[in-house]
Amino acid sequence: MWIPVVLIAWSLNGTPVWVNFPMINFPFTSQNKCQEYVSRVRNTITKNPQYLDGYSICVEVPPKGKST
């Protein structure tokens, strides 16, 4: 299972604030599908005038009882 994590710096009233969005409600079965989703989110977010900077990644979560 792959979970998208998006970290965004917003300008809120002129003050930069970092916000973390681990999207555990949106698990993906493949890394490719997760990265496609993250790319779409990133393309939408960067158009917002309050957007300053950001980072995104897809994190693999192993099945319960299995370590990596």
Secondary structure, 3 states (H helix, E strand, C coil): CEEEEEEEEEEECCEEEEEEEECCCCCECCHHHHHHHHHHHHHHHCCCCCEEEEEEEEEECCCCCCCC
